[in-house]
Amino acid sequence: MNINVAIAGNPNSGKTTLFNALAGTNYHVANYPGVTVEKKSATIQFDDKSINLVDLPGVYSLTPYSLEEKVARDYIVDEKPDLIVQVVDASNIERNLYLTVQLMELGVPLILALNMTDVAEKREILIDIERLSKNLRLPIIPTIARKDKGKEELLKAITHYQANEKSFAIEDFSYGEDIDVLLEDLAKSIEEQGFLKDKYSSRWVALKYIEGDQQVLELGKNDNIKLHIELIGQIKKLTEHIIKIHDTNCEGAVANYRYGIVSSVLKEVITRKESAVDRIFISDRIDRVLTHRYIGPFVLLAILYFSYQFTFWASEYPVAWLESLFEVLATTTNNALPDGLLKSLIVDGIIGGVGGVLGFTPLILFMFFGIAILEDAGYMARVAYMLDRLFRLFGLQGSSVLPYVVSGGIAGGCAVPGVMATRTIKGHKERLLTILTAPFMVCGAKLPVFALLISAFFPGNKGFLLLGVTLLSWLSALIMAKVLGSTIIKGEASSFIMELPPYRFPTMKGLIFHSWEKTWMYVRKAGTTILAMSIILWGLMTFPQLPESERRQFEDQKTIIAKNYPQDIVNEVKEDNEELSEQALKLKKELILIDNQESQIGLRYSLAGRTGILLEPITKYAGFDWRTNIAIIGGIAAKEIVVSTLGTAYSIGAVDPEETGSLATQLAKDPAWDRGVALALIFFTILYAPCFVTVVMIGKETGSRKWGAFTVFGYTGLAFIVAVIVNTIF
């Protein structure tokens, strides 16, 4: 026997934690059909029954303002699961039961998992579960999902569920005399004409029309335009009456009555000890400081600064060790392989390219570890709450903060899930603006570029400078949002409601899991995408090769130089002994210098070199030479490639035979580079085209490829203008 179960609930209620506890590791991730909202599902066995679990998106309501709410309601209506398990936060039970009322209105089989009962007990909130179950006429199972408590009881309740004949139906609810009278009349007309009968009950459709549910209104318009117009006309009169009498619209009136239903259900169910009535909980006390209008922003800056300082401090030696490891690997491979294309591919293309990216793995790991602490502790929600007022000045809202943070607002994220995270934003205008500006953040791909340039040219205070780059990315995004929102993207501002979950102590297991999971994605990317692009770019920087006549000229130069030395010195160099005499060492340096000159000319002669040189008359105003141009072009595929391409270019085209240091050291000593060029490249990297995958995601999420093209060409043009200004000033 198969049982199809959907797990529903508010965000931060522990819904996904409970799903993971039930499913274990036996789940897979896909997307809901036709949309890009993530779908987790699993099949488990219990009591000889097969239970198919689906984790619905976290929602506060079934009135679909956001994409998540639409997906959740459509899944319940269209897929008709055998059972809904709603996860209810026991410490915020009043707010969570608002969704319960809407599920009961929809008439779906329902079990409540009363989660976080331990948090409620700590807050001295006592819940009479038996009375609550009786009042709601629903089975209720107490759980503590993060401790795996209540899991067995919940699975038993699922496998033994039987619908209660006395369960609430939408007919049992009252929304006030004025609404109830019209609701009855509308339901009768809808029932008689079979209006939307394939999906919904007539009374529920009538209620949605009264609320002004846009999705149902659109379905009704397509089903029976004549009845649709009649219903709208009747509701218009009711709306005028409701506004006049209650000073609110029909939707607000229905919401108020739903909360009234919740209040009546909870009567004599919740008891708060006298000591808890006037008690200021720890989270509230902390919030008095951390979310203070004036103190909070300075605390946020301090937290970010120490997070970055910790990242650079903790990763300094591991990064240096990895760089040394790749240098030794390159030297060993160089000595072991005979001269030729294979040697160049492995040493210059693979080790020089991928090694430059993997060398920053410890920095990425510690950055993600710091972010995981802030997320798991509950501080990220406070950041959104504090920044809502500021964001509104630029045409955004507090809900735009999460996509920014996911994209790299606290250095180390990724723009792809950041763009996907905009689905929770209700307003179309705010969502589109957030999608288009989230790629400005310091994602994990950009982080190695900034870390390289900061280490090379601003080694004094790395944490402070990375904080400055982060703030610069936020400012760039906000300014662009303001410009776009004032010109080509119009629309009304939408409301913003932010839940502040209680502070929690992160578990070490959770921190390690979250930070390693994201770091492994970075490493895997280096071993796949970056490896492939490094090989391709190596090929572009190697072919076509110099004509044989020119290559012979360099060989002739080496022959002439060797003739100026005794034969025993020449033999000593050919044997490549570890300890060379002074004359042999001098000869070797001269020969290496000629090899590097050949490599340099060969790189310029290659397809990539020619492209970089072709752009140099323009990009020179920003301080970018032809090698930097190659790296920038490669960065359109993935921003890490900027570092790997520079590593490959400087490996192939090195001109200093004594230079054996890291890429940062080579850049710092290169006369073509200075702080002005480094700053120009930092600004350029923040602003120019997102990586290819992000561009594709922008097209999908906006429903138009033109916005993806806009971020490629429009942002790159803007980035170049800003880079020229910066290089000119500095």
Disulfide bonds with the S-S distance in Angstrom:
none
